[in-house]
Amino acid sequence: MVDVPLNILIADDNKSDRLILAAIVKKMGHKVCVAEDGVQAVAQYHSEKPDIILLDVMMPNMNGQEAAVEIKSSAGEDMVPIIFLTSLQDATDLAKCLDSGGDDFLTKPYNKIILQAKINAFSRMSKMHYILQQQRNLISDHNEHMVHEQEVAKAVYDNVTHAGCLNLPNIKHMLSPFSVFNGDVLLAARKPSGSMHILLGDFTGHGLPAAIGAMPLAEIFYGMTAKGFLMDDILREINSKLKKILPIGYFCCVCMVNLSFRKQQIEVWMGGLPDFYLLRHDTGQVEKLASTHLPLGVLSSQGFDSKTQRYSLRRNDRLFMWSDGIIESRNDQGDLFGETRLMDIFNGNQDQEQLFDNIVNTVNEFTGESGKDDDTTLLEVKMVPEAEVGEVDIDMSRGMITGPTDWNMRYTLRGDTLKTFNPLPVMLGILSDVPALHGLSGQLYTLMAELFSNAFEHGVLGLSSDLKKDAKGFAEYYAQRELAMKSMDDGQVMFEFDHSPTQAGGLLTLTVTDSGGGFDYVGKQANQFSDAGYSGRGIPLIVSICDSLEYLGRGNIVKVTLSWNAKGLEE
């Protein structure tokens, strides 16, 4: 007897053959159902769901081949072995039986040993097929679950890494990931001062493992940029974070750029990426920007070098940045696209406005049907007047008047801290705890930057603002500044913030006091703070931002007020 009896359908129009075969199969321990022709065989298949079918070829109403076609069609992906019962010997006839859906033959007269062997063999095959189906379905379920999780993770990833200003009119970009997640990172954000930070990163490998480091990198980049931190601070923080979280052998090749619209200048830090190109609009000349540092996440904080390179830009000069997926793209023959082909595009270009698209199209044509084997990223940044990119837009919760509303705080910098530490991001972060002031981040940053510069340089260091009248005077001014900082033993600048609610919204009072000798401001306030008498001190700019400005003491104390209207913010 068999361990698990099978349900076997015997379809034969010859009664004696049908009875003999049924007796043999029952003696083996299996169940039997019978049919006298093809029509009954199909009906019995639907009602009895047999495990194996023994099917005569020549039958009335519907022959065995026709019945096999219908049964196999109904079975779909389920395995239902069909063994044809036949006395046929012609190879063509036997082939037709297999073509109709048959799996094997049993020739008449029947051999019990051969029949049992075939039934056992197909029983093992059916079990294996069932197990494979179950495993396939399990894999499919797991895959569907994984895809859903990836979609959720991808949405979070995109929200974190693509929260910047890549949509500005002076930027063109392409992000083409090799898999769901992108190992390349492209970030851009405006600083409160109006300038722009741009970061292109290429993590080791691609896909999810490569993208894991992108989220903390993006959080640090956007958070510190919004608070006005310098490139040096941001790069050091990212390097320290990646060094801690990435396993050995994983790192991020990075180029970070600070683009100043007002100074018409870019400051560049590059580590581990291929050469980038700076295209001069007037001459068409291409300058190469080469990496001078190791990738982020390799060196410790002590060994990290944040030294940057500065380049002056004129209007419509363009900086082109790319990941190595561009120059390492391959065609059907396995050839690399390479830097030579990339430079040929620049040399042969006749329209700078079309250059970005020309690069994308040429690389795509080169790779053709071979596809790609790495993430590819391309970026073009054009120098334009600041007015063309608009004012700094820092996200805020409109109409959400929460956080501290009535408070006072003092923040004092002394000695070496005063010389080496930039307090603006810290102070801006404190003011950002008032949600309504988020929308004024640009104004607040500019206001504090001008007040701190005046207090430190003119107050503590005692530098004369009269020098800043021409290029030669500026050079002399900064030379004196370096000397004064080296010889400075003591000194301090104190910020006092006082924020109080009003019926309309709120009022911020900022008082800055320095330890310097002050200056003769009496009588000059009658000028309504025009440029006269305040050369280089930025007083007109401060006045244009705040509601009021007042000098106190010997001129070493300045008090400004800035009000905000809740209704105006909600609108």
TILOSE-20997 format. One line per field, with one value per residue (C-alpha): residue number from 0; residue in three letters; x, y, z. Coordinates in nm, 2 decimals. Example, Ala and Ser with C-alpha at 12.3 -4.5 7.8 and 13.67 -1.06 7.14 Angstrom:
# residues 2
i 0, 1
aa ALA, SER
X 1.23, 1.37
Y -0.45, -0.11
Z 0.78, 0.71
This chain:
# residues 571
i 0, 1, 2, 3, 4, 5, 6, 7, 8, 9, 10, 11, 12, 13, 14, 15, 16, 17, 18, 19, 20, 21, 22, 23, 24, 25, 26, 27, 28, 29, 30, 31, 32, 33, 34, 35, 36, 37, 38, 39, 40, 41, 42, 43, 44, 45, 46, 47, 48, 49, 50, 51, 52, 53, 54, 55, 56, 57, 58, 59, 60, 61, 62, 63, 64, 65, 66, 67, 68, 69, 70, 71, 72, 73, 74, 75, 76, 77, 78, 79, 80, 81, 82, 83, 84, 85, 86, 87, 88, 89, 90, 91, 92, 93, 94, 95, 96, 97, 98, 99, 100, 101, 102, 103, 104, 105, 106, 107, 108, 109, 110, 111, 112, 113, 114, 115, 116, 117, 118, 119, 120, 121, 122, 123, 124, 125, 126, 127, 128, 129, 130, 131, 132, 133, 134, 135, 136, 137, 138, 139, 140, 141, 142, 143, 144, 145, 146, 147, 148, 149, 150, 151, 152, 153, 154, 155, 156, 157, 158, 159, 160, 161, 162, 163, 164, 165, 166, 167, 168, 169, 170, 171, 172, 173, 174, 175, 176, 177, 178, 179, 180, 181, 182, 183, 184, 185, 186, 187, 188, 189, 190, 191, 192, 193, 194, 195, 196, 197, 198, 199, 200, 201, 202, 203, 204, 205, 206, 207, 208, 209, 210, 211, 212, 213, 214, 215, 216, 217, 218, 219, 220, 221, 222, 223, 224, 225, 226, 227, 228, 229, 230, 231, 232, 233, 234, 235, 236, 237, 238, 239, 240, 241, 242, 243, 244, 245, 246, 247, 248, 249, 250, 251, 252, 253, 254, 255, 256, 257, 258, 259, 260, 261, 262, 263, 264, 265, 266, 267, 268, 269, 270, 271, 272, 273, 274, 275, 276, 277, 278, 279, 280, 281, 282, 283, 284, 285, 286, 287, 288, 289, 290, 291, 292, 293, 294, 295, 296, 297, 298, 299, 300, 301, 302, 303, 304, 305, 306, 307, 308, 309, 310, 311, 312, 313, 314, 315, 316, 317, 318, 319, 320, 321, 322, 323, 324, 325, 326, 327, 328, 329, 330, 331, 332, 333, 334, 335, 336, 337, 338, 339, 340, 341, 342, 343, 344, 345, 346, 347, 348, 349, 350, 351, 352, 353, 354, 355, 356, 357, 358, 359, 360, 361, 362, 363, 364, 365, 366, 367, 368, 369, 370, 371, 372, 373, 374, 375, 376, 377, 378, 379, 380, 381, 382, 383, 384, 385, 386, 387, 388, 389, 390, 391, 392, 393, 394, 395, 396, 397, 398, 399, 400, 401, 402, 403, 404, 405, 406, 407, 408, 409, 410, 411, 412, 413, 414, 415, 416, 417, 418, 419, 420, 421, 422, 423, 424, 425, 426, 427, 428, 429, 430, 431, 432, 433, 434, 435, 436, 437, 438, 439, 440, 441, 442, 443, 444, 445, 446, 447, 448, 449, 450, 451, 452, 453, 454, 455, 456, 457, 458, 459, 460, 461, 462, 463, 464, 465, 466, 467, 468, 469, 470, 471, 472, 473, 474, 475, 476, 477, 478, 479, 480, 481, 482, 483, 484, 485, 486, 487, 488, 489, 490, 491, 492, 493, 494, 495, 496, 497, 498, 499, 500, 501, 502, 503, 504, 505, 506, 507, 508, 509, 510, 511, 512, 513, 514, 515, 516, 517, 518, 519, 520, 521, 522, 523, 524, 525, 526, 527, 528, 529, 530, 531, 532, 533, 534, 535, 536, 537, 538, 539, 540, 541, 542, 543, 544, 545, 546, 547, 548, 549, 550, 551, 552, 553, 554, 555, 556, 557, 558, 559, 560, 561, 562, 563, 564, 565, 566, 567, 568, 569, 570
aa MET, VAL, ASP, VAL, PRO, LEU, ASN, ILE, LEU, ILE, ALA, ASP, ASP, ASN, LYS, SER, ASP, ARG, LEU, ILE, LEU, ALA, ALA, ILE, VAL, LYS, LYS, MET, GLY, HIS, LYS, VAL, CYS, VAL, ALA, GLU, ASP, GLY, VAL, GLN, ALA, VAL, ALA, GLN, TYR, HIS, SER, GLU, LYS, PRO, ASP, ILE, ILE, LEU, LEU, ASP, VAL, MET, MET, PRO, ASN, MET, ASN, GLY, GLN, GLU, ALA, ALA, VAL, GLU, ILE, LYS, SER, SER, ALA, GLY, GLU, ASP, MET, VAL, PRO, ILE, ILE, PHE, LEU, THR, SER, LEU, GLN, ASP, ALA, THR, ASP, LEU, ALA, LYS, CYS, LEU, ASP, SER, GLY, GLY, ASP, ASP, PHE, LEU, THR, LYS, PRO, TYR, ASN, LYS, ILE, ILE, LEU, GLN, ALA, LYS, ILE, ASN, ALA, PHE, SER, ARG, MET, SER, LYS, MET, HIS, TYR, ILE, LEU, GLN, GLN, GLN, ARG, ASN, LEU, ILE, SER, ASP, HIS, ASN, GLU, HIS, MET, VAL, HIS, GLU, GLN, GLU, VAL, ALA, LYS, ALA, VAL, TYR, ASP, ASN, VAL, THR, HIS, ALA, GLY, CYS, LEU, ASN, LEU, PRO, ASN, ILE, LYS, HIS, MET, LEU, SER, PRO, PHE, SER, VAL, PHE, ASN, GLY, ASP, VAL, LEU, LEU, ALA, ALA, ARG, LYS, PRO, SER, GLY, SER, MET, HIS, ILE, LEU, LEU, GLY, ASP, PHE, THR, GLY, HIS, GLY, LEU, PRO, ALA, ALA, ILE, GLY, ALA, MET, PRO, LEU, ALA, GLU, ILE, PHE, TYR, GLY, MET, THR, ALA, LYS, GLY, PHE, LEU, MET, ASP, ASP, ILE, LEU, ARG, GLU, ILE, ASN, SER, LYS, LEU, LYS, LYS, ILE, LEU, PRO, ILE, GLY, TYR, PHE, CYS, CYS, VAL, CYS, MET, VAL, ASN, LEU, SER, PHE, ARG, LYS, GLN, GLN, ILE, GLU, VAL, TRP, MET, GLY, GLY, LEU, PRO, ASP, PHE, TYR, LEU, LEU, ARG, HIS, ASP, THR, GLY, GLN, VAL, GLU, LYS, LEU, ALA, SER, THR, HIS, LEU, PRO, LEU, GLY, VAL, LEU, SER, SER, GLN, GLY, PHE, ASP, SER, LYS, THR, GLN, ARG, TYR, SER, LEU, ARG, ARG, ASN, ASP, ARG, LEU, PHE, MET, TRP, SER, ASP, GLY, ILE, ILE, GLU, SER, ARG, ASN, ASP, GLN, GLY, ASP, LEU, PHE, GLY, GLU, THR, ARG, LEU, MET, ASP, ILE, PHE, ASN, GLY, ASN, GLN, ASP, GLN, GLU, GLN, LEU, PHE, ASP, ASN, ILE, VAL, ASN, THR, VAL, ASN, GLU, PHE, THR, GLY, GLU, SER, GLY, LYS, ASP, ASP, ASP, THR, THR, LEU, LEU, GLU, VAL, LYS, MET, VAL, PRO, GLU, ALA, GLU, VAL, GLY, GLU, VAL, ASP, ILE, ASP, MET, SER, ARG, GLY, MET, ILE, THR, GLY, PRO, THR, ASP, TRP, ASN, MET, ARG, TYR, THR, LEU, ARG, GLY, ASP, THR, LEU, LYS, THR, PHE, ASN, PRO, LEU, PRO, VAL, MET, LEU, GLY, ILE, LEU, SER, ASP, VAL, PRO, ALA, LEU, HIS, GLY, LEU, SER, GLY, GLN, LEU, TYR, THR, LEU, MET, ALA, GLU, LEU, PHE, SER, ASN, ALA, PHE, GLU, HIS, GLY, VAL, LEU, GLY, LEU, SER, SER, ASP, LEU, LYS, LYS, ASP, ALA, LYS, GLY, PHE, ALA, GLU, TYR, TYR, ALA, GLN, ARG, GLU, LEU, ALA, MET, LYS, SER, MET, ASP, ASP, GLY, GLN, VAL, MET, PHE, GLU, PHE, ASP, HIS, SER, PRO, THR, GLN, ALA, GLY, GLY, LEU, LEU, THR, LEU, THR, VAL, THR, ASP, SER, GLY, GLY, GLY, PHE, ASP, TYR, VAL, GLY, LYS, GLN, ALA, ASN, GLN, PHE, SER, ASP, ALA, GLY, TYR, SER, GLY, ARG, GLY, ILE, PRO, LEU, ILE, VAL, SER, ILE, CYS, ASP, SER, LEU, GLU, TYR, LEU, GLY, ARG, GLY, ASN, ILE, VAL, LYS, VAL, THR, LEU, SER, TRP, ASN, ALA, LYS, GLY, LEU, GLU, GLU
X 0.00, 0.11, 0.16, -0.09, -0.34, -0.37, -0.69, -0.64, -0.88, -0.90, -1.06, -1.10, -1.40, -1.31, -1.49, -1.26, -0.94, -1.10, -1.18, -0.84, -0.65, -0.88, -0.82, -0.44, -0.45, -0.68, -0.45, -0.16, -0.37, -0.50, -0.85, -1.01, -1.27, -1.35, -1.48, -1.59, -1.50, -1.32, -1.63, -1.67, -1.30, -1.32, -1.62, -1.46, -1.15, -1.36, -1.56, -1.30, -0.98, -0.76, -0.39, -0.30, -0.50, -0.47, -0.62, -0.69, -0.61, -0.89, -1.23, -1.57, -1.73, -1.40, -1.07, -0.79, -0.58, -0.88, -0.96, -0.59, -0.60, -0.91, -0.78, -0.44, -0.61, -0.83, -0.54, -0.35, -0.04, -0.14, 0.04, -0.19, 0.02, -0.15, -0.03, -0.17, -0.30, -0.22, -0.12, 0.01, 0.36, 0.40, 0.64, 0.43, 0.12, 0.30, 0.45, 0.09, -0.01, 0.28, 0.19, -0.17, -0.05, 0.05, 0.34, 0.41, 0.28, 0.17, 0.14, -0.11, -0.10, -0.03, 0.28, 0.20, 0.56, 0.60, 0.26, 0.35, 0.69, 0.53, 0.26, 0.53, 0.75, 0.47, 0.36, 0.70, 0.70, 0.36, 0.47, 0.78, 0.57, 0.34, 0.63, 0.78, 0.45, 0.42, 0.78, 0.71, 0.40, 0.59, 0.87, 0.61, 0.44, 0.77, 0.87, 0.54, 0.60, 0.96, 0.85, 0.59, 0.85, 1.09, 0.82, 0.76, 1.14, 1.19, 0.92, 1.09, 1.43, 1.31, 1.14, 1.47, 1.72, 1.52, 1.39, 1.61, 1.61, 1.71, 1.41, 1.57, 1.60, 1.98, 2.00, 1.96, 2.00, 1.95, 1.93, 1.92, 1.95, 2.07, 1.81, 1.52, 1.76, 2.02, 2.38, 2.43, 2.32, 2.24, 2.15, 2.10, 1.98, 1.98, 2.16, 2.00, 2.25, 2.11, 2.40, 2.36, 2.51, 2.53, 2.65, 2.70, 2.79, 2.86, 2.85, 3.03, 2.82, 2.46, 2.11, 1.99, 2.34, 2.47, 2.17, 2.17, 2.43, 2.25, 1.98, 2.20, 2.41, 2.11, 1.98, 2.31, 2.34, 1.99, 1.98, 2.32, 2.27, 1.94, 2.11, 2.39, 2.68, 2.99, 3.10, 3.39, 3.15, 2.91, 3.18, 3.34, 3.01, 2.92, 3.27, 3.24, 2.90, 2.98, 3.30, 3.10, 2.81, 2.96, 3.13, 3.50, 3.54, 3.23, 3.27, 3.12, 3.30, 3.18, 3.20, 3.05, 3.01, 2.92, 2.78, 2.77, 2.55, 2.65, 3.03, 3.00, 3.22, 3.22, 3.40, 3.47, 3.57, 3.62, 3.71, 3.73, 3.52, 3.63, 3.73, 3.45, 3.43, 3.38, 3.26, 3.33, 3.04, 3.23, 3.52, 3.38, 3.70, 3.67, 3.86, 3.90, 3.83, 4.02, 3.97, 4.23, 4.09, 4.00, 3.62, 3.41, 3.40, 3.76, 3.96, 3.91, 3.80, 4.16, 4.29, 4.02, 4.12, 3.85, 4.06, 3.87, 3.94, 3.77, 3.68, 3.54, 3.24, 3.08, 2.72, 2.62, 2.94, 2.84, 2.97, 2.91, 2.93, 2.87, 2.92, 3.16, 2.85, 2.87, 3.23, 3.22, 2.91, 2.96, 2.83, 2.74, 3.11, 3.20, 3.39, 3.39, 3.23, 3.54, 3.65, 3.77, 3.42, 3.29, 3.54, 3.45, 3.09, 3.21, 3.45, 3.19, 2.90, 2.76, 2.48, 2.56, 2.19, 2.17, 2.50, 2.33, 2.08, 2.36, 2.56, 2.26, 2.16, 2.51, 2.56, 2.23, 2.31, 2.65, 2.51, 2.22, 2.05, 2.33, 2.17, 2.37, 2.55, 2.58, 2.40, 2.44, 2.40, 2.46, 2.43, 2.46, 2.47, 2.47, 2.58, 2.29, 2.19, 2.04, 1.71, 1.66, 1.66, 1.44, 1.45, 1.55, 1.25, 1.29, 1.00, 0.79, 0.46, 0.23, -0.02, 0.15, 0.22, 0.38, 0.71, 0.85, 0.68, 0.80, 1.17, 1.51, 1.85, 2.22, 2.49, 2.85, 3.17, 3.51, 3.88, 3.98, 3.62, 3.54, 3.82, 3.76, 3.39, 3.10, 2.80, 2.55, 2.42, 2.38, 2.19, 1.97, 1.89, 1.77, 1.55, 1.41, 1.24, 0.98, 0.81, 0.69, 1.05, 1.14, 1.00, 1.23, 1.55, 1.71, 1.65, 1.76, 2.08, 2.17, 2.09, 2.30, 2.59, 2.61, 2.58, 2.84, 3.08, 3.05, 3.09, 3.39, 3.58, 3.51, 3.44, 3.68, 3.95, 3.92, 3.94, 3.84, 3.55, 3.68, 3.93, 3.65, 3.61, 3.79, 3.96, 4.29, 4.13, 3.95, 4.29, 4.45, 4.14, 4.17, 4.54, 4.49, 4.22, 4.46, 4.72, 4.46, 4.33, 4.67, 4.75, 4.41, 4.43, 4.09, 3.76, 3.40, 3.08, 2.75, 2.41, 2.09, 1.77, 1.43, 1.12, 0.77, 0.43, 0.21, -0.15, -0.06, 0.22, 0.55, 0.85, 1.21, 1.46, 1.83, 2.10, 2.47, 2.74, 3.11, 3.41, 3.56, 3.60, 3.29, 3.26, 3.11, 2.76, 2.60, 2.45, 2.49, 2.15, 1.99, 2.12, 1.86, 2.15, 2.25, 2.59, 2.75, 2.96, 2.90, 3.13, 3.15, 2.94, 2.63, 2.40, 2.16, 2.12, 2.04, 1.79, 1.62, 1.56, 1.45, 1.19, 1.43, 1.80, 1.95, 2.31, 2.37, 2.66, 2.98, 2.87, 2.96, 2.60, 2.34, 1.98, 1.74, 1.38, 1.20, 0.83, 0.63, 0.26, 0.09, -0.19, 0.06, 0.25, -0.07, -0.15
Y 0.00, 0.35, 0.61, 0.86, 0.72, 0.91, 0.99, 0.85, 0.91, 0.63, 0.73, 0.45, 0.36, -0.02, -0.15, -0.46, -0.24, 0.01, -0.26, -0.43, -0.10, 0.00, -0.33, -0.28, 0.07, -0.01, -0.30, -0.05, 0.14, 0.43, 0.56, 0.54, 0.73, 0.63, 0.79, 0.63, 0.91, 1.24, 1.44, 1.24, 1.26, 1.65, 1.64, 1.40, 1.61, 1.91, 1.72, 1.47, 1.68, 1.37, 1.36, 1.16, 1.09, 0.77, 0.88, 0.66, 0.82, 0.68, 0.75, 0.86, 1.21, 1.36, 1.18, 1.18, 1.45, 1.69, 1.61, 1.67, 2.02, 2.11, 1.96, 2.13, 2.46, 2.43, 2.32, 2.64, 2.64, 2.32, 2.01, 1.73, 1.45, 1.29, 0.94, 0.84, 0.48, 0.38, 0.10, 0.36, 0.31, 0.59, 0.86, 1.14, 1.02, 0.99, 1.34, 1.48, 1.33, 1.51, 1.83, 1.82, 1.81, 1.45, 1.38, 1.02, 0.69, 0.35, 0.10, -0.18, -0.45, -0.29, -0.38, -0.35, -0.28, 0.00, 0.15, 0.16, 0.32, 0.59, 0.66, 0.69, 0.91, 1.15, 1.15, 1.27, 1.53, 1.66, 1.69, 1.88, 2.10, 2.18, 2.26, 2.49, 2.66, 2.72, 2.85, 3.07, 3.21, 3.27, 3.45, 3.65, 3.76, 3.85, 4.04, 4.23, 4.31, 4.42, 4.64, 4.81, 4.87, 5.00, 5.24, 5.37, 5.40, 5.56, 5.82, 5.90, 5.91, 6.14, 6.37, 6.40, 6.42, 6.62, 6.90, 7.17, 7.42, 7.21, 7.37, 7.72, 7.87, 7.87, 7.49, 7.20, 6.85, 6.48, 6.20, 5.85, 5.57, 5.22, 5.07, 5.19, 5.38, 5.62, 5.60, 5.94, 6.24, 6.59, 6.86, 7.23, 7.49, 7.86, 8.01, 8.29, 8.53, 8.46, 8.25, 7.88, 7.55, 7.27, 6.91, 6.63, 6.30, 5.95, 5.67, 5.34, 5.10, 5.17, 5.08, 5.07, 5.01, 5.31, 5.53, 5.46, 5.73, 5.98, 6.05, 6.17, 6.36, 6.54, 6.62, 6.77, 6.96, 7.11, 7.18, 7.35, 7.54, 7.68, 7.81, 7.98, 7.75, 7.78, 7.51, 7.42, 7.34, 7.14, 6.93, 6.85, 6.75, 6.53, 6.37, 6.30, 6.14, 5.92, 5.81, 5.69, 5.52, 5.37, 5.03, 5.00, 5.03, 5.26, 5.63, 5.92, 6.11, 6.46, 6.80, 7.09, 7.44, 7.77, 8.00, 8.37, 8.57, 8.90, 8.83, 8.64, 8.37, 8.00, 7.82, 7.46, 7.15, 6.83, 6.48, 6.17, 6.28, 6.31, 6.65, 6.90, 7.18, 7.55, 7.70, 8.07, 8.23, 8.51, 8.31, 7.95, 7.84, 7.53, 7.52, 7.19, 7.16, 6.87, 6.68, 6.77, 6.57, 6.22, 6.13, 6.20, 5.93, 5.82, 6.05, 6.12, 6.46, 6.54, 6.44, 6.60, 6.90, 7.15, 7.37, 7.51, 7.67, 8.00, 8.10, 8.42, 8.40, 8.64, 8.64, 8.32, 8.13, 7.77, 7.50, 7.14, 6.86, 6.48, 6.15, 5.89, 5.71, 5.96, 5.90, 5.53, 5.46, 5.16, 5.08, 4.74, 4.66, 4.74, 5.07, 5.35, 5.68, 5.85, 6.20, 6.25, 6.21, 6.44, 6.71, 6.67, 6.77, 7.09, 7.17, 7.10, 7.28, 7.59, 7.68, 7.69, 7.68, 7.34, 7.20, 7.01, 6.83, 6.75, 6.58, 6.37, 6.28, 6.18, 5.96, 5.79, 5.73, 5.59, 5.34, 5.24, 4.91, 4.81, 5.01, 5.12, 4.96, 5.26, 5.56, 5.86, 6.23, 6.55, 6.91, 7.25, 7.56, 7.91, 8.23, 8.48, 8.79, 8.71, 8.87, 8.59, 8.32, 8.52, 8.57, 8.30, 8.07, 7.88, 7.64, 7.73, 7.62, 7.91, 8.03, 7.81, 8.05, 7.82, 7.80, 8.06, 8.40, 8.60, 8.56, 8.72, 8.59, 8.70, 8.55, 8.66, 8.57, 8.64, 8.59, 8.32, 8.21, 8.56, 8.53, 8.17, 8.09, 8.19, 8.26, 8.33, 7.98, 7.93, 8.25, 8.19, 7.84, 7.99, 8.25, 7.97, 7.82, 8.09, 7.94, 8.28, 8.40, 8.11, 8.32, 8.60, 8.39, 8.57, 8.91, 8.80, 8.64, 8.96, 9.18, 8.98, 8.94, 9.32, 9.39, 9.13, 9.25, 9.61, 9.51, 9.29, 9.46, 9.82, 9.80, 9.53, 9.54, 9.91, 9.90, 10.21, 10.17, 10.46, 10.22, 10.04, 10.28, 10.10, 9.77, 9.89, 10.01, 9.67, 9.49, 9.71, 9.67, 9.29, 9.30, 9.52, 9.29, 8.99, 9.18, 9.30, 8.96, 8.82, 9.08, 9.08, 8.94, 9.03, 9.16, 9.06, 9.10, 9.05, 8.99, 9.04, 8.91, 9.02, 8.87, 8.97, 8.90, 9.18, 9.20, 9.17, 8.92, 8.98, 9.22, 9.12, 9.36, 9.29, 9.48, 9.43, 9.56, 9.54, 9.61, 9.86, 10.24, 10.31, 10.60, 10.94, 10.87, 11.19, 11.41, 11.14, 10.99, 11.31, 11.19, 10.91, 10.67, 10.75, 10.64, 10.96, 10.91, 10.53, 10.42, 10.05, 9.99, 9.87, 10.09, 10.17, 9.79, 9.74, 10.02, 9.88, 9.55, 9.65, 9.89, 10.10, 10.15, 10.34, 10.38, 10.41, 10.47, 10.57, 10.42, 10.06, 9.97, 9.94, 9.85, 9.74, 9.63, 9.40, 9.33, 9.06, 9.04, 8.70, 8.78, 8.87, 8.54, 8.34, 8.50
Z 0.00, -0.07, 0.21, 0.05, -0.20, -0.52, -0.71, -1.06, -1.35, -1.61, -1.94, -2.19, -2.42, -2.40, -2.09, -2.04, -2.07, -1.83, -1.57, -1.59, -1.55, -1.26, -1.08, -1.12, -0.99, -0.69, -0.60, -0.57, -0.31, -0.51, -0.57, -0.91, -1.11, -1.47, -1.79, -2.12, -2.36, -2.38, -2.28, -1.96, -1.89, -1.89, -1.67, -1.43, -1.41, -1.30, -1.05, -0.91, -0.94, -1.01, -0.93, -1.25, -1.56, -1.77, -2.10, -2.40, -2.74, -2.95, -2.79, -2.93, -2.89, -2.79, -2.85, -2.59, -2.76, -2.76, -2.39, -2.30, -2.45, -2.25, -1.93, -1.95, -2.03, -1.72, -1.50, -1.56, -1.34, -1.16, -1.26, -1.38, -1.54, -1.83, -1.94, -2.27, -2.32, -2.67, -2.91, -3.16, -3.28, -3.54, -3.41, -3.56, -3.38, -3.05, -3.09, -3.15, -2.82, -2.64, -2.82, -2.70, -2.34, -2.27, -2.04, -2.11, -2.28, -2.15, -2.43, -2.44, -2.30, -1.97, -1.76, -1.39, -1.29, -1.56, -1.46, -1.09, -1.17, -1.39, -1.13, -0.85, -1.07, -1.16, -0.79, -0.69, -0.97, -0.86, -0.50, -0.61, -0.83, -0.54, -0.31, -0.58, -0.62, -0.25, -0.23, -0.54, -0.37, -0.05, -0.24, -0.43, -0.10, 0.05, -0.26, -0.25, 0.11, 0.04, -0.25, -0.03, 0.24, -0.03, -0.16, 0.19, 0.26, -0.08, 0.00, 0.33, 0.15, -0.12, 0.14, 0.33, 0.05, -0.21, 0.02, -0.12, -0.41, -0.71, -0.89, -0.91, -1.26, -1.25, -1.19, -1.43, -1.29, -1.37, -1.12, -1.27, -1.01, -1.10, -0.86, -0.65, -0.42, -0.54, -0.42, -0.57, -0.36, -0.50, -0.25, -0.28, -0.03, 0.02, 0.32, 0.52, 0.38, 0.03, -0.11, -0.19, -0.08, -0.33, -0.26, -0.50, -0.33, -0.46, -0.20, -0.23, -0.44, -0.52, -0.41, -0.05, 0.11, -0.07, 0.01, 0.39, 0.45, 0.24, 0.50, 0.79, 0.53, 0.40, 0.75, 0.84, 0.51, 0.52, 0.89, 0.92, 0.59, 0.71, 1.02, 0.83, 0.91, 0.69, 0.45, 0.69, 0.97, 0.76, 0.60, 0.93, 1.08, 0.78, 0.78, 1.15, 1.12, 0.82, 0.99, 1.28, 1.10, 0.78, 0.79, 0.69, 0.31, 0.27, 0.21, 0.01, -0.26, -0.24, -0.40, -0.20, -0.34, -0.18, -0.45, -0.36, -0.59, -0.44, -0.45, -0.79, -0.65, -0.57, -0.30, -0.37, -0.17, -0.36, -0.24, -0.45, -0.75, -1.11, -1.25, -1.29, -1.56, -1.52, -1.85, -1.90, -2.08, -2.26, -2.40, -2.40, -2.21, -1.99, -1.66, -1.48, -1.10, -0.95, -0.63, -0.37, -0.07, 0.03, 0.04, 0.35, 0.61, 0.56, 0.79, 1.15, 1.27, 1.36, 1.02, 0.81, 0.59, 0.50, 0.28, -0.02, -0.35, -0.47, -0.82, -0.94, -1.18, -1.41, -1.52, -1.71, -1.62, -1.56, -1.33, -1.44, -1.19, -1.23, -1.06, -1.21, -1.35, -1.64, -1.76, -1.66, -1.87, -2.11, -2.46, -2.60, -2.66, -2.30, -2.39, -2.13, -2.23, -2.08, -2.02, -2.38, -2.52, -2.25, -2.34, -2.71, -2.62, -2.46, -2.75, -3.02, -2.85, -3.02, -2.78, -2.40, -2.32, -2.49, -2.34, -2.05, -2.28, -2.53, -2.25, -2.14, -2.50, -2.60, -2.30, -2.36, -2.72, -2.63, -2.38, -2.61, -2.52, -2.29, -2.01, -1.72, -1.43, -1.19, -1.06, -1.29, -1.18, -1.37, -1.26, -1.42, -1.20, -1.37, -1.21, -1.23, -1.04, -0.70, -0.81, -1.07, -0.80, -0.57, -0.20, 0.05, 0.11, 0.44, 0.52, 0.82, 0.97, 0.86, 1.13, 1.39, 1.68, 1.93, 2.11, 2.36, 2.33, 2.63, 2.71, 2.75, 2.69, 2.69, 2.48, 2.53, 2.34, 2.49, 2.41, 2.16, 2.11, 1.98, 1.73, 1.61, 1.66, 1.43, 1.67, 1.40, 1.34, 1.72, 1.76, 1.45, 1.59, 1.92, 1.74, 1.52, 1.83, 1.76, 1.46, 1.33, 1.32, 1.08, 0.80, 0.89, 0.90, 0.61, 0.76, 1.11, 0.98, 0.78, 1.08, 1.33, 1.08, 1.03, 1.40, 1.50, 1.23, 1.35, 1.71, 1.66, 1.38, 1.45, 1.83, 1.97, 1.71, 1.66, 1.28, 1.08, 0.84, 0.63, 0.47, 0.29, 0.00, -0.28, -0.36, -0.23, 0.09, 0.14, 0.11, 0.37, 0.59, 0.60, 0.64, 0.95, 1.07, 1.07, 1.26, 1.52, 1.58, 1.64, 1.90, 2.07, 2.43, 2.56, 2.44, 2.43, 2.24, 2.41, 2.25, 2.44, 2.30, 2.44, 2.28, 2.39, 2.25, 2.11, 2.02, 1.65, 1.68, 1.86, 1.91, 1.91, 2.07, 2.00, 2.20, 2.10, 2.34, 2.27, 2.49, 2.24, 2.27, 2.06, 1.81, 1.78, 1.68, 1.83, 1.56, 1.29, 1.38, 1.25, 0.91, 0.95, 0.92, 0.56, 0.43, 0.55, 0.87, 0.87, 0.58, 0.57, 0.88, 0.69, 0.90, 0.61, 0.55, 0.92, 0.92, 0.61, 0.79, 1.14, 1.28, 1.48, 1.55, 1.85, 1.96, 2.34, 2.57, 2.40, 2.08, 2.18, 2.24, 1.96, 2.01, 1.73, 1.72, 1.48, 1.49, 1.32, 1.24, 1.29, 1.04, 0.78, 0.83, 0.80, 0.47
